[in-house]
Amino acid sequence: MASKLEHNALLKGLLATALSAIAWWFGNGVQPLWWAAWLAPLPILWLAPRVPASGAAWAALVAYALGMLHVWGYLHDAIGIPLTFIAYAVVTPGIALALCVLLYRRLLLRGNALAAMGAVPVLWVVLEYVGSRVSPHGTFFNLSYSQMDVVPVIQIAAITGIWGISFLLLLMPTALAIVATPRITRGKRAAAAAIALVCLGAALLYGSYRLREPSTSSLRIGLVSLEQRGQPALDSADGQALVAHYADAVQRLAQQGAQVVVMPEASLVTSQDTIPEFAQLATQHHVVVDFGVDYRGEQGVERNMSMAFQPGAPLPLTYSKHHLIPGFEAKYTPGREYQMLEGLPRIGLGICKDMDFTDTGFAYGHRRAQLLLAPAWDFDIDGWLHSRMAVMRGVEQGFAIARVARRGRLTLSDDRGRVIAEATSEGNGAELVGDLPLRETHTLYARWGDWFAWLNGGALLALIGLASIRRR
């Protein structure tokens, strides 16, 4: 009899682990299916009270690790991250999920069903927040980015930041798992379902209401990324040819009414403080031209820089990238200052990986930016994810984003996270022009910061205390 029970428990564990791993595979990563992320934790949470604690923990760890194996090629082949760090990046979130499951299981088996329902999202949010503060990659692979195609849901980031989205994503399957646990009383199961539905309904109602707010103005913006190899020097024949091709594109987009034209990150190597062709075009067509360069004009210092040429200005406004890819961009000196263009609308400058970090969003949210220009350089396969991470910064802080990447996506997105226009430069060049709505938005998240993550920290202490109390 005992062996039969063990056999049944093993089958349940293997099935739950397999189903969860499949859902994590499709629900997270560089281009996730949004609905799979809602289902991914459910099989393991259903399993947790039916097997020993060690079995539940191992199932959670293995399911998440297997589900994230599909990013192995991206991290190793595309970015060149060492194998040890890739293993760390894959296994660490699996350990986090295992801890969530253990806390959930302990509270649930003690009859604290509502506390158990909060345990998984609360602990996950706390661990995500801590990870974002210590990781050199910021919020990369945060669970919230899986929902970027569900625009009403991501509106709660304007109140809670991305932490509220992750919380909701884990609250719903946890409530479903409790409803599917017969040993829990009917009243507690009904209460868990009601609380989860109220939270989801409130988020959707808020999101729908926020999406109805009209824009106050618009700006016509052109984005262009030309197909090129390497980074030619400005004073070389290849460099001059590239500048000429980009100058033709700027003129073409300006003739279509573009008032701002943005080009990719680090397209040229230069030691000069300006590029005369772009300065001339900015004045001639009364257009802002933002261009990314590898700047070597300072003694012993190399910077990943964007140059923003404004009409009539003798020199461009420059911004140096703050957050650099470890190893990959070790040659660059990081920037320390944030930059805003003069006049209205209020336009800020950023570069690629800066948008992976919430501090960039806060810096421009505090400056009441309406639009951020973001030259970028992606790795083809991550074009969707990396562009959407930038879009999320706009939702959190209340500004639109004009982002253009080599080997990635060209996106115009408003402060609600709606992608107004998009093209892909993955494997070739691309350009687009579109009218981007602008608003005067100052979100609650911009004012209060990471209050929701800290609130979860306090709740976690209470849950751990409750789980630690000895039963009589």
Wavefront OBJ file of the C-alpha trace (Angstrom):
o trace
v 0.000 0.000 0.000
v 2.805 2.375 0.950
v 4.670 1.715 -2.307
v 1.505 2.379 -4.295
v 1.035 5.745 -2.564
v 4.655 6.624 -3.247
v 4.212 5.625 -6.879
v 1.116 7.840 -7.194
v 2.908 10.753 -5.549
v 5.821 10.344 -7.970
v 3.485 10.335 -10.972
v 1.724 13.443 -9.692
v 5.058 15.154 -9.153
v 6.376 14.322 -12.608
v 3.145 15.397 -14.324
v 2.902 18.670 -12.385
v 6.578 19.447 -13.016
v 6.238 18.746 -16.742
v 3.100 20.888 -17.126
v 4.620 23.757 -15.167
v 7.893 23.577 -17.133
v 6.001 23.740 -20.436
v 4.027 26.769 -19.243
v 7.206 28.524 -18.023
v 8.869 27.740 -21.362
v 6.171 29.604 -23.282
v 5.215 32.131 -20.603
v 8.608 33.718 -19.910
v 11.709 34.667 -21.883
v 12.439 36.822 -24.915
v 8.991 36.628 -26.554
v 6.504 35.052 -24.140
v 2.883 34.076 -24.550
v 1.098 36.212 -21.972
v -1.553 33.648 -21.015
v 0.998 30.905 -20.291
v 2.543 32.998 -17.504
v -0.766 32.965 -15.605
v -0.849 29.141 -15.692
v 2.819 28.320 -15.079
v 2.808 28.180 -11.227
v -0.571 26.396 -10.961
v 0.494 22.724 -11.347
v 3.216 23.053 -8.708
v 0.906 24.876 -6.281
v -1.732 22.174 -6.798
v 0.945 19.560 -6.067
v 2.434 21.231 -2.969
v -0.034 20.039 -0.254
v -0.214 16.546 -1.783
v 3.477 15.612 -1.504
v 6.231 16.048 1.097
v 7.835 19.491 1.390
v 11.070 18.362 -0.261
v 9.150 16.983 -3.251
v 7.220 20.229 -3.695
v 10.401 22.319 -3.504
v 12.288 20.181 -5.999
v 9.333 20.183 -8.385
v 9.213 23.991 -8.316
v 12.954 24.345 -8.851
v 13.154 21.821 -11.683
v 10.023 23.118 -13.434
v 11.273 26.699 -13.541
v 14.826 25.735 -14.521
v 13.601 23.503 -17.351
v 11.193 26.184 -18.496
v 13.984 28.747 -18.758
v 16.379 26.528 -20.706
v 15.093 28.038 -23.950
v 16.980 31.271 -23.164
v 20.286 29.402 -22.879
v 21.180 30.016 -26.536
v 20.278 33.687 -26.276
v 22.375 34.282 -23.172
v 25.357 32.214 -24.301
v 25.451 32.626 -28.088
v 23.944 36.080 -28.617
v 25.242 37.987 -25.583
v 28.219 35.814 -24.681
v 27.442 35.505 -20.970
v 29.657 32.900 -19.206
v 28.115 29.498 -18.507
v 28.402 29.918 -14.746
v 26.325 33.099 -14.811
v 23.770 31.507 -17.148
v 23.360 28.629 -14.696
v 22.957 31.183 -11.911
v 20.378 33.137 -13.939
v 18.341 30.000 -14.646
v 18.554 28.292 -11.246
v 18.207 31.294 -8.905
v 14.588 32.124 -9.875
v 13.814 28.420 -9.551
v 15.099 28.516 -5.971
v 12.949 31.605 -5.388
v 9.881 29.745 -6.645
v 10.732 26.780 -4.412
v 10.861 29.079 -1.366
v 7.488 30.540 -2.334
v 5.999 27.064 -2.607
v 7.399 25.985 0.758
v 5.939 29.016 2.544
v 2.614 28.516 0.761
v 2.519 24.819 1.663
v 3.303 25.412 5.333
v 0.618 28.038 5.783
v -1.944 26.069 3.781
v -1.482 22.837 5.737
v -1.871 24.779 8.979
v -5.274 25.975 7.811
v -4.201 29.569 7.056
v -5.587 29.534 3.533
v -5.796 33.296 2.981
v -2.302 33.819 4.329
v -1.110 31.024 2.029
v -2.750 32.771 -0.922
v -0.674 35.866 -0.232
v 2.546 33.981 0.481
v 3.524 33.207 -3.122
v 3.022 36.673 -4.675
v 4.401 38.472 -1.608
v 7.628 36.480 -1.384
v 8.113 36.498 -5.168
v 7.766 40.289 -5.365
v 10.240 40.796 -2.531
v 12.799 38.517 -4.177
v 12.254 40.181 -7.567
v 12.760 43.603 -6.038
v 15.937 42.614 -4.203
v 17.227 40.984 -7.388
v 16.627 44.133 -9.409
v 18.659 46.160 -6.917
v 21.719 43.907 -6.975
v 21.716 42.539 -10.533
v 23.888 44.234 -13.189
v 21.008 43.526 -15.567
v 18.345 45.363 -13.569
v 14.834 44.062 -14.170
v 15.709 41.774 -17.092
v 13.387 38.727 -17.300
v 11.059 40.192 -14.683
v 7.805 38.241 -14.866
v 5.771 41.401 -15.498
v 7.178 41.835 -19.012
v 5.282 38.738 -20.116
v 2.107 40.875 -20.015
v 3.188 43.698 -22.335
v 0.622 42.667 -24.942
v -2.191 42.931 -22.349
v -2.295 46.703 -22.145
v -5.121 47.033 -19.546
v -3.215 44.812 -17.091
v 0.075 46.712 -17.293
v -1.600 49.999 -16.307
v -1.246 49.075 -12.636
v 2.494 49.742 -13.072
v 1.579 53.440 -12.934
v 0.626 52.833 -9.274
v 2.751 49.920 -8.065
v 5.525 49.629 -10.634
v 6.152 46.237 -12.213
v 5.821 44.647 -8.770
v 2.031 44.942 -8.862
v 1.875 43.050 -12.157
v 4.006 40.195 -10.815
v 1.855 40.117 -7.676
v -1.342 39.771 -9.678
v 0.197 37.138 -11.964
v 0.973 34.903 -8.986
v -2.095 35.716 -6.910
v -4.519 34.246 -9.445
v -2.985 30.736 -9.828
v -2.416 30.578 -6.071
v -6.102 31.261 -5.466
v -7.059 28.614 -8.046
v -4.793 26.083 -6.336
v -6.494 26.783 -2.992
v -9.941 26.403 -4.563
v -8.788 23.008 -5.888
v -7.651 21.798 -2.436
v -10.482 19.731 -0.844
v -9.036 19.797 2.681
v -9.647 23.562 2.831
v -13.118 24.515 4.024
v -15.643 25.695 1.497
v -15.836 29.126 3.102
v -12.091 29.717 2.880
v -12.004 28.530 -0.705
v -14.833 30.915 -1.583
v -13.058 33.774 0.190
v -9.822 33.089 -1.698
v -11.649 33.070 -5.035
v -13.539 36.260 -4.195
v -10.418 38.182 -3.132
v -8.522 37.133 -6.269
v -11.408 38.094 -8.552
v -11.820 41.468 -6.856
v -8.105 42.210 -7.292
v -8.168 41.184 -10.947
v -11.392 43.080 -11.605
v -10.071 46.233 -9.944
v -6.882 46.085 -12.021
v -8.808 45.645 -15.263
v -11.275 48.427 -14.431
v -8.450 50.812 -13.595
v -6.595 49.847 -16.747
v -9.646 50.339 -18.942
v -10.374 53.723 -17.352
v -6.783 54.886 -17.788
v -6.719 53.909 -21.455
v -9.689 56.183 -22.161
v -7.866 59.379 -21.188
v -7.246 61.494 -24.327
v -3.837 62.867 -25.268
v -3.116 66.592 -24.946
v -0.832 66.837 -28.010
v 1.200 64.756 -30.433
v 4.616 64.810 -32.036
v 5.569 63.364 -35.408
v 8.667 61.207 -35.014
v 10.839 59.319 -37.466
v 12.963 56.282 -36.604
v 15.606 54.803 -38.872
v 18.105 51.947 -38.555
v 20.317 51.213 -41.549
v 21.837 47.819 -42.178
v 25.556 48.017 -41.371
v 28.487 45.956 -40.177
v 30.630 47.019 -37.265
v 31.305 50.599 -36.191
v 33.222 52.562 -38.840
v 35.227 55.618 -37.849
v 33.593 58.909 -38.769
v 36.630 60.090 -40.742
v 36.869 56.843 -42.765
v 35.301 56.253 -46.170
v 32.795 53.804 -44.660
v 31.963 56.264 -41.909
v 31.327 59.111 -44.321
v 29.180 56.850 -46.481
v 27.120 55.816 -43.430
v 26.623 59.447 -42.396
v 25.508 60.276 -45.931
v 22.969 57.432 -45.930
v 21.611 58.482 -42.535
v 21.505 62.132 -43.672
v 19.383 61.073 -46.658
v 17.056 59.192 -44.297
v 16.763 62.205 -41.965
v 15.895 64.445 -44.909
v 13.363 61.928 -46.200
v 11.661 61.612 -42.816
v 11.688 65.386 -42.279
v 9.932 65.815 -45.609
v 7.246 63.468 -44.263
v 6.737 65.854 -41.357
v 8.978 64.294 -38.709
v 9.934 66.800 -36.003
v 12.301 64.358 -34.285
v 14.463 61.671 -35.912
v 16.185 58.995 -33.807
v 18.931 56.608 -34.999
v 20.589 53.609 -33.292
v 23.184 53.291 -30.557
v 26.966 53.420 -31.189
v 26.677 53.545 -34.984
v 30.002 55.345 -35.499
v 33.334 55.820 -33.758
v 34.291 59.484 -33.440
v 36.476 61.841 -31.439
v 34.728 64.935 -32.796
v 32.265 66.957 -30.715
v 29.766 67.270 -33.545
v 28.741 65.800 -36.888
v 28.261 68.781 -39.233
v 25.853 66.997 -41.585
v 23.364 66.334 -38.788
v 23.751 69.805 -37.277
v 22.974 71.304 -40.674
v 19.948 69.095 -41.217
v 18.590 69.928 -37.737
v 18.656 73.644 -38.528
v 17.587 73.341 -42.150
v 14.505 71.202 -41.442
v 13.881 72.410 -37.877
v 14.112 68.845 -36.597
v 15.786 67.238 -33.582
v 18.290 64.574 -34.696
v 19.420 62.010 -32.084
v 22.347 59.792 -33.119
v 24.343 57.196 -31.162
v 28.156 57.181 -31.296
v 31.181 55.509 -29.740
v 32.857 58.692 -28.481
v 36.626 58.876 -27.956
v 37.155 62.598 -27.669
v 38.303 62.571 -24.023
v 41.817 61.592 -23.037
v 41.805 57.967 -21.912
v 37.998 57.790 -21.800
v 35.592 56.056 -24.180
v 31.846 56.611 -23.937
v 28.710 55.088 -25.394
v 27.061 58.397 -26.198
v 24.079 59.879 -27.975
v 24.294 63.277 -29.668
v 21.047 65.246 -29.909
v 21.294 67.975 -32.572
v 18.777 70.788 -32.059
v 17.844 73.496 -34.549
v 20.257 76.432 -34.347
v 22.441 74.902 -31.624
v 26.200 75.050 -32.369
v 26.891 71.758 -30.566
v 24.719 68.731 -29.804
v 23.415 67.928 -26.356
v 25.193 64.728 -25.293
v 24.184 61.879 -23.024
v 26.455 59.002 -21.941
v 24.984 55.572 -21.267
v 24.724 54.855 -17.528
v 24.160 51.098 -17.425
v 26.659 49.025 -19.400
v 26.530 45.306 -20.234
v 29.115 43.613 -17.968
v 32.093 42.438 -19.986
v 30.502 43.298 -23.324
v 30.826 47.054 -22.746
v 33.701 47.087 -20.266
v 35.646 49.538 -22.446
v 33.130 52.323 -21.821
v 33.051 54.791 -18.941
v 29.468 55.073 -17.617
v 27.651 58.396 -17.598
v 26.389 60.091 -14.464
v 24.043 62.837 -15.713
v 20.565 62.831 -17.210
v 19.751 65.228 -20.039
v 16.632 67.083 -21.148
v 16.255 69.030 -24.395
v 15.298 72.670 -24.139
v 11.730 73.813 -24.736
v 8.476 71.918 -25.133
v 7.533 69.140 -25.228
v 9.844 67.998 -22.445
v 12.149 65.407 -24.029
v 14.787 63.331 -22.236
v 17.652 61.183 -23.520
v 18.518 57.557 -22.742
v 20.336 54.638 -24.358
v 19.349 50.960 -24.671
v 20.176 49.127 -21.422
v 19.441 52.225 -19.339
v 15.801 51.346 -19.902
v 16.235 47.995 -18.117
v 16.570 49.878 -14.814
v 13.834 51.679 -12.920
v 16.237 54.425 -11.805
v 16.313 55.775 -15.375
v 12.542 56.004 -15.375
v 12.483 57.725 -11.972
v 15.079 60.264 -13.100
v 12.930 61.388 -16.019
v 9.663 60.966 -14.143
v 10.925 63.470 -11.575
v 11.834 65.802 -14.436
v 8.267 65.501 -15.764
v 9.479 64.235 -19.149
v 6.787 63.682 -21.766
v 9.002 61.755 -24.174
v 12.240 59.781 -24.022
v 14.509 59.205 -27.028
v 16.343 55.882 -26.793
v 18.882 54.726 -29.404
v 19.604 51.007 -28.911
v 21.450 47.973 -30.228
v 19.876 44.565 -29.655
v 20.680 40.950 -30.562
v 17.889 40.104 -33.041
v 16.271 37.412 -30.880
v 15.550 39.801 -27.983
v 14.072 42.600 -30.063
v 10.533 42.228 -28.721
v 11.474 41.838 -25.058
v 14.030 44.622 -24.930
v 11.757 47.098 -26.673
v 8.902 46.253 -24.281
v 11.097 46.772 -21.237
v 11.574 50.348 -22.435
v 7.840 50.686 -23.042
v 7.218 49.673 -19.418
v 9.373 52.538 -18.103
v 6.991 54.895 -19.873
v 3.938 53.299 -18.249
v 5.526 53.482 -14.796
v 6.541 57.131 -15.015
v 4.144 58.650 -17.540
v 6.150 59.392 -20.682
v 6.170 58.210 -24.286
v 9.134 56.327 -25.780
v 10.793 56.636 -29.192
v 13.239 53.723 -29.388
v 15.232 52.531 -32.392
v 17.586 49.545 -32.332
v 20.085 47.990 -34.651
v 19.171 44.302 -34.914
v 15.990 44.876 -32.961
v 12.722 46.817 -33.046
v 11.792 50.372 -33.927
v 8.933 51.365 -31.609
v 6.848 54.423 -30.874
v 4.861 53.896 -27.658
v 2.715 56.251 -25.608
v 2.695 56.682 -21.824
v 0.021 53.963 -21.540
v 2.233 51.320 -23.135
v 0.383 51.220 -26.458
v 2.758 50.624 -29.356
v 1.624 53.233 -31.880
v 4.015 52.161 -34.652
v 6.571 49.386 -34.969
v 9.057 47.969 -37.460
v 11.873 45.442 -37.183
v 15.544 45.835 -38.068
v 16.324 42.234 -37.153
v 18.636 41.125 -39.943
v 18.222 44.282 -42.041
v 17.484 48.000 -41.917
v 14.140 49.681 -41.336
v 12.498 53.055 -40.885
v 9.123 54.389 -39.854
v 7.371 57.649 -39.095
v 4.357 58.165 -36.863
v 2.406 60.604 -34.723
v 3.082 59.869 -31.063
v 0.466 61.059 -28.521
v 1.883 63.012 -25.573
v 0.326 63.750 -22.187
v 1.003 65.638 -18.986
v 1.221 62.568 -16.756
v 2.793 62.262 -13.314
v 2.027 58.813 -11.958
v 1.580 57.691 -8.387
v 4.559 55.399 -8.850
v 6.696 58.378 -9.904
v 5.717 60.162 -6.667
v 5.795 57.280 -4.179
v 8.482 55.048 -5.665
v 8.676 51.353 -4.758
v 6.117 51.571 -1.963
v 4.371 48.395 -3.101
v 7.571 46.334 -2.970
v 8.239 47.612 0.561
v 4.645 46.856 1.546
v 5.220 43.286 0.406
v 8.380 43.228 2.514
v 6.349 44.056 5.617
v 3.699 41.490 4.697
v 6.412 38.859 4.238
v 7.697 39.396 7.769
v 4.169 38.878 9.089
v 3.711 35.699 7.012
v 7.035 34.268 8.155
v 6.052 35.016 11.735
v 2.727 33.274 11.261
v 4.418 30.256 9.683
v 6.928 30.097 12.539
v 4.377 29.913 15.343
v 4.329 26.463 16.872
v 1.071 24.628 16.688
v -0.284 23.307 19.968
l 1 2 3 4 5 6 7 8 9 10 11 12 13 14 15 16 17 18 19 20 21 22 23 24 25 26 27 28 29 30 31 32 33 34 35 36 37 38 39 40 41 42 43 44 45 46 47 48 49 50 51 52 53 54 55 56 57 58 59 60 61 62 63 64 65 66 67 68 69 70 71 72 73 74 75 76 77 78 79 80 81 82 83 84 85 86 87 88 89 90 91 92 93 94 95 96 97 98 99 100 101 102 103 104 105 106 107 108 109 110 111 112 113 114 115 116 117 118 119 120 121 122 123 124 125 126 127 128 129 130 131 132 133 134 135 136 137 138 139 140 141 142 143 144 145 146 147 148 149 150 151 152 153 154 155 156 157 158 159 160 161 162 163 164 165 166 167 168 169 170 171 172 173 174 175 176 177 178 179 180 181 182 183 184 185 186 187 188 189 190 191 192 193 194 195 196 197 198 199 200 201 202 203 204 205 206 207 208 209 210 211 212 213 214 215 216 217 218 219 220 221 222 223 224 225 226 227 228 229 230 231 232 233 234 235 236 237 238 239 240 241 242 243 244 245 246 247 248 249 250 251 252 253 254 255 256 257 258 259 260 261 262 263 264 265 266 267 268 269 270 271 272 273 274 275 276 277 278 279 280 281 282 283 284 285 286 287 288 289 290 291 292 293 294 295 296 297 298 299 300 301 302 303 304 305 306 307 308 309 310 311 312 313 314 315 316 317 318 319 320 321 322 323 324 325 326 327 328 329 330 331 332 333 334 335 336 337 338 339 340 341 342 343 344 345 346 347 348 349 350 351 352 353 354 355 356 357 358 359 360 361 362 363 364 365 366 367 368 369 370 371 372 373 374 375 376 377 378 379 380 381 382 383 384 385 386 387 388 389 390 391 392 393 394 395 396 397 398 399 400 401 402 403 404 405 406 407 408 409 410 411 412 413 414 415 416 417 418 419 420 421 422 423 424 425 426 427 428 429 430 431 432 433 434 435 436 437 438 439 440 441 442 443 444 445 446 447 448 449 450 451 452 453 454 455 456 457 458 459 460 461 462 463 464 465 466 467 468 469 470 471 472
